[in-house]
Amino acid sequence: MIDFSLNEEQRAVRDWVRTFVERELMPLENEVLRREREGHPPGLNREERIRLRDLARKSDFWGVETPTEYGGMGLDPITAAIIEIELGRTFLTFKFGGEADNILYHCNEEQKERYLLPTINGEKRSCFAITEPGAGSDAKAIRARAVREGDEWVINGEKTFITGGHEADFTMVFAITDPEKGANGGVTCFLVDRDMGWTSEPIDTMGERRPAALIFQDVRVPHANILGEEGKGFALAMQWIGKGRYLLPARAIGSCERLLDMAIEYAKTRETFGAPIADRQAIQWMIADSQVEIEALRLLVLHAAWQVGAGLDSRHAQSIAKLFGGVKANEIVDRVLQIHGGMGYTRELPIERFYRDLRLLRIFEGTDEIQRRTIARDLLKGHVKVGATLS
């Protein structure tokens, strides 16, 4: 018999995060929306983020997935997914501090002192730079070059849509070091400080996230700043991409639950022709379909998280969860907006904000089309058998 219940620690974490979101984050939503309507940058400002992280840290909530030997909580992937679900209940993008990109743990001892530990401690901010104007989902098509000159490498190229790129103190940038070998053996990852010469330019989007374009023009990097091994960068990149894709649809679960609650409450109070719209079958079906899809997504996400925690190859399960989550989250927010009618279309309520933000889920870290390609290829090539996901 499969046990779907949460253990005591998971329940405690869920309840703490939910309370934190309701008491500390949700009360800021109206102020953030007001600032955005007046043309200020979207989302929480720097002072608010620092205050919230400090508040969480006082409760020992720091480094959710960071190993305990580095001062983190070392929580398992299922618990990490539960945390993302709860954080998704607000449209405000917030993450607890004390984290570092998983591939930074490949740093050597000297690099750990300069990059990994300061990142975990919140003293430095990093960004992952592989996407280029002509190489998005096709990461093997990158063209940025790094040419060795003595004990240095000279990097030239452009990266685009880099999350956190305009705020980062250093980047993990991937460049071709051996064109003849291509992706498998010819791509290297470099740790490059901003003061080594790369520049960034933010990219305006329809949502809160403002990725950046990174420009490398004759940027000189010491040979000692190679992350991992020379020529092994592509494997690192795939490790980064595949580590937590399931966390994206996990956050969407929380968003959809919040939105559905809003739809239910509004349907019970909004009257037309002498009766609440909750009495209308068309509205009831929207609500029912949304609940079914939320619960289906929850199981897909937790199944992928379980595979990650069990050390299994979870890429197929994560692609399924992300594809289903992106499509269904967008359908649910559209229904909720429709139930609210004109009020849902205004910027007075958070619905339109969720509408814009959730649209990104179908694009970043692998588009719907890429997920379908992955799923179909796994099946057609026999990497995964139909009905064998629990074996």
C-alpha positions in Angstrom: 0.0 0.0 0.0 1.4 3.4 -0.9 1.5 5.9 2.0 0.6 9.4 0.8 0.7 11.0 4.3 3.4 13.5 5.3 5.7 12.6 8.1 5.8 14.8 11.3 8.8 16.9 10.0 7.1 17.5 6.7 3.9 18.6 8.3 5.8 21.0 10.6 7.8 22.5 7.7 4.6 22.9 5.6 2.7 24.6 8.5 5.6 26.9 9.3 6.1 28.0 5.7 2.3 28.5 5.2 2.1 30.7 8.3 5.2 32.7 7.1 3.6 33.3 3.7 0.3 34.3 5.2 1.7 36.6 7.9 4.8 38.1 6.2 4.4 37.8 2.4 0.7 38.2 1.6 0.3 41.5 3.5 2.9 43.0 1.2 1.0 42.1 -2.0 -1.1 45.2 -2.2 1.8 47.5 -1.6 3.8 45.7 -4.3 0.9 46.0 -6.8 0.6 49.7 -6.0 4.3 50.3 -6.6 4.1 48.3 -9.9 1.1 50.4 -11.1 3.2 53.5 -10.4 6.0 52.2 -12.5 8.4 50.9 -9.9 10.3 47.7 -10.4 8.1 44.6 -9.9 8.3 42.4 -6.8 9.9 42.8 -3.4 12.6 45.4 -3.1 16.1 44.5 -1.7 15.3 45.8 1.8 12.2 43.7 2.0 14.0 40.5 0.9 16.8 41.0 3.4 14.3 41.6 6.3 12.2 38.5 5.4 15.3 36.3 5.1 16.6 37.6 8.4 13.3 36.9 10.0 13.2 33.3 8.6 16.8 32.7 9.7 16.0 33.6 13.3 13.6 30.6 13.2 16.5 28.5 11.9 15.0 28.4 8.4 18.1 28.7 6.3 19.6 26.7 3.5 16.6 24.4 2.8 18.4 21.9 0.7 22.0 22.9 1.7 23.8 20.0 3.4 24.0 20.2 7.1 27.8 20.3 7.0 27.5 23.7 5.3 25.1 25.0 7.9 21.9 24.2 6.0 18.8 22.2 6.8 19.6 19.4 4.4 15.9 18.7 3.7 14.9 15.9 1.3 13.4 16.7 -2.2 9.8 15.9 -1.2 10.0 18.4 1.6 11.7 20.9 -0.8 8.7 20.5 -3.1 6.3 21.0 -0.2 8.1 24.3 0.6 7.7 25.5 -3.0 4.0 24.6 -3.0 3.5 26.9 0.0 5.7 29.7 -1.4 3.6 29.5 -4.6 0.5 30.8 -2.7 1.8 34.3 -3.2 2.8 35.9 -6.5 5.8 37.5 -4.7 8.9 35.7 -5.8 10.8 34.8 -2.6 13.3 32.2 -1.7 14.8 31.5 1.7 18.5 32.2 1.9 21.4 29.9 2.5 21.4 28.2 -0.9 23.9 27.7 -3.7 23.6 26.2 -7.1 24.1 22.4 -7.0 27.1 22.5 -9.3 29.0 24.9 -7.1 29.6 21.9 -4.8 32.1 20.7 -7.5 34.3 23.6 -6.5 37.8 22.6 -5.3 38.8 23.7 -1.8 40.1 27.1 -2.8 37.1 27.8 -5.0 34.8 26.8 -2.1 36.3 29.6 0.0 35.9 32.1 -2.7 32.5 31.2 -4.3 30.5 28.4 -2.6 30.7 29.5 1.1 30.1 33.2 0.4 27.1 32.3 -1.8 25.6 30.1 0.9 26.2 32.9 3.5 24.5 35.4 1.3 27.6 37.5 0.8 27.8 36.8 -3.0 25.2 36.2 -5.7 25.7 33.8 -8.6 24.0 33.1 -12.0 24.1 30.2 -14.4 24.9 31.3 -17.9 24.5 28.9 -20.8 21.6 30.2 -22.9 22.6 32.3 -25.9 20.6 34.2 -28.5 20.9 31.3 -30.9 21.0 28.5 -28.3 18.1 28.2 -26.0 16.7 24.8 -25.5 19.5 23.4 -27.8 22.3 23.9 -25.3 24.7 22.1 -27.5 24.5 25.0 -30.0 26.4 27.5 -27.8 29.0 29.6 -29.5 30.7 31.5 -26.7 34.5 30.8 -27.0 37.2 30.6 -24.5 40.8 30.5 -25.8 43.7 29.7 -23.6 46.6 32.1 -23.4 49.2 30.9 -20.8 47.5 30.6 -17.4 44.5 32.5 -18.6 41.5 32.0 -20.8 40.0 34.7 -22.9 36.2 34.5 -23.2 34.1 36.2 -25.9 30.4 35.8 -26.5 26.9 36.7 -25.3 24.5 35.0 -23.0 20.9 35.9 -22.7 17.8 35.3 -20.5 20.1 34.7 -17.6 18.1 34.6 -14.3 19.7 36.9 -11.7 22.3 38.0 -14.3 22.1 41.7 -13.6 22.4 41.3 -9.8 25.1 38.5 -9.8 28.6 39.0 -8.4 29.9 36.1 -10.4 28.7 33.8 -13.1 29.1 30.1 -14.0 29.6 30.6 -17.7 29.8 27.9 -20.3 32.1 28.3 -23.3 33.5 26.2 -26.1 37.2 25.4 -25.4 37.7 22.7 -28.0 35.5 23.2 -31.2 36.5 19.9 -32.6 35.1 17.9 -29.7 31.8 19.9 -29.5 29.5 19.6 -26.5 30.9 16.2 -25.3 34.4 17.2 -24.3 34.7 20.6 -25.8 32.7 22.8 -23.3 34.1 24.1 -20.1 32.5 25.9 -17.2 34.3 29.0 -15.7 33.7 30.9 -12.5 33.9 34.5 -13.6 33.7 37.5 -11.3 31.9 40.6 -12.6 35.0 42.7 -12.0 36.9 40.5 -14.5 35.1 42.5 -17.1 31.7 41.0 -18.2 28.7 43.4 -18.3 25.0 42.8 -18.1 21.8 44.4 -19.3 18.4 43.6 -17.9 15.6 42.4 -20.2 12.1 43.7 -19.5 9.4 41.0 -19.5 5.7 40.8 -19.0 6.1 39.3 -15.5 8.2 40.0 -12.5 11.3 38.1 -13.6 13.9 40.4 -15.3 16.6 38.2 -16.8 19.7 39.7 -18.3 22.0 39.6 -21.3 25.6 39.0 -20.4 28.4 40.3 -22.6 31.9 38.9 -22.6 34.4 40.8 -24.6 38.0 39.7 -24.2 37.3 38.7 -20.5 40.4 37.2 -19.0 39.9 34.4 -16.5 42.6 32.5 -14.6 42.9 28.8 -15.5 42.3 28.1 -11.8 38.7 29.3 -12.2 37.6 26.3 -14.2 34.7 24.6 -12.4 35.1 20.9 -12.4 37.3 19.6 -15.3 38.3 21.2 -18.5 36.0 20.0 -21.3 33.4 18.5 -18.9 31.2 21.6 -18.7 28.2 20.2 -20.6 27.8 17.4 -18.1 27.8 20.0 -15.3 25.2 22.1 -17.2 22.9 19.1 -17.6 23.3 18.3 -13.9 22.2 21.9 -13.0 19.2 21.8 -15.4 18.0 18.4 -14.2 18.4 19.0 -10.5 15.2 20.7 -9.6 12.9 21.0 -12.6 10.1 19.5 -10.5 10.2 22.5 -8.2 8.8 24.8 -10.9 5.4 23.0 -11.2 5.5 22.5 -7.4 5.3 26.3 -6.9 2.5 26.4 -9.5 0.4 24.1 -7.2 0.4 26.7 -4.5 -0.6 29.4 -6.9 -3.4 27.3 -8.3 -4.7 26.5 -4.9 -4.7 30.2 -3.9 -6.5 31.1 -7.2 -9.1 28.4 -6.8 -9.9 29.5 -3.3 -10.4 33.0 -4.6 -12.7 31.7 -7.4 -14.8 29.7 -4.9 -15.2 32.6 -2.5 -16.1 35.0 -5.4 -18.6 32.5 -6.9 -20.4 32.2 -3.6 -20.8 36.0 -3.2 -21.2 37.3 -6.8 -24.9 37.2 -7.8 -26.4 37.4 -11.3 -30.1 37.2 -12.0 -31.0 36.7 -8.3 -28.6 33.9 -7.5 -24.9 33.4 -6.8 -22.9 32.3 -9.8 -21.8 29.3 -7.7 -25.2 27.9 -8.6 -24.4 28.0 -12.3 -23.3 24.7 -13.8 -20.7 26.4 -16.0 -19.0 27.8 -13.0 -19.2 24.5 -11.1 -17.5 22.7 -13.9 -14.6 25.2 -14.0 -14.1 24.8 -10.2 -14.3 21.0 -10.4 -11.9 20.7 -13.4 -9.4 22.9 -11.6 -9.5 20.8 -8.4 -9.0 17.6 -10.4 -6.0 19.1 -12.2 -4.4 20.4 -9.1 -4.5 17.0 -7.4 -3.2 15.3 -10.5 -0.3 17.8 -10.6 0.4 17.3 -7.0 0.9 13.5 -7.5 3.1 14.1 -10.5 5.4 16.5 -8.7 5.7 14.4 -5.6 6.4 11.3 -7.6 9.3 13.2 -9.4 10.5 14.4 -6.1 10.5 10.9 -4.7 12.6 9.7 -7.6 15.1 12.4 -7.0 15.3 11.5 -3.3 15.7 7.8 -4.2 18.6 8.6 -6.4 16.8 7.4 -9.5 17.0 9.0 -13.0 14.0 11.4 -12.6 14.3 13.4 -15.9 11.3 11.7 -17.5 9.1 12.2 -14.4 10.2 15.8 -14.1 9.4 16.5 -17.7 6.0 15.1 -17.3 5.4 17.2 -14.2 6.6 20.4 -15.8 4.7 19.9 -19.0 1.4 19.1 -17.2 2.0 21.8 -14.6 2.7 24.5 -17.1 -0.3 23.7 -19.3 -2.8 23.2 -16.5 -1.7 26.1 -14.3 -2.3 28.4 -17.3 -5.8 26.9 -17.9 -6.7 27.2 -14.2 -5.6 30.9 -13.9 -7.6 31.6 -17.1 -10.7 30.0 -15.6 -10.3 31.9 -12.4 -10.0 35.2 -14.2 -13.1 34.3 -16.3 -15.1 33.6 -13.1 -14.1 37.0 -11.8 -15.1 38.7 -15.0 -14.0 42.3 -15.3 -12.6 42.4 -11.8 -10.2 39.6 -12.7 -8.9 41.6 -15.6 -8.0 44.6 -13.4 -4.7 45.2 -11.7 -6.5 45.7 -8.4 -6.6 41.9 -7.8 -3.5 39.6 -7.9 -5.2 37.4 -10.6 -3.7 39.2 -13.6 -0.3 39.1 -11.9 -0.6 35.4 -11.5 -1.8 35.2 -15.1 1.4 36.8 -16.4 3.8 35.0 -14.1 2.4 31.5 -14.7 2.8 32.0 -18.5 6.5 31.8 -18.0 6.2 28.2 -16.7 5.6 27.0 -20.2 8.8 28.6 -21.5 11.7 28.7 -19.1 13.9 25.8 -18.1 12.6 23.8 -21.1 9.6 24.8 -23.1 6.4 22.6 -23.4 7.7 21.5 -26.8 11.1 20.4 -25.3 9.3 18.4 -22.6 7.1 16.7 -25.2 10.2 15.9 -27.2 12.0 14.4 -24.1 9.0 12.3 -23.1 8.4 11.0 -26.6 12.0 10.3 -27.3 12.4 8.3 -24.0 9.4 6.2 -24.9 10.3 5.7 -28.6 13.9 4.8 -27.8 12.9 2.4 -25.0 14.6 4.4 -22.2 11.2 4.3 -20.4 8.5 1.7 -20.7 4.8 2.6 -20.6 3.4 1.8 -17.1 6.8 1.2 -15.6 7.3 4.5 -13.7 7.0 2.9 -10.3 9.3 0.0 -10.9 
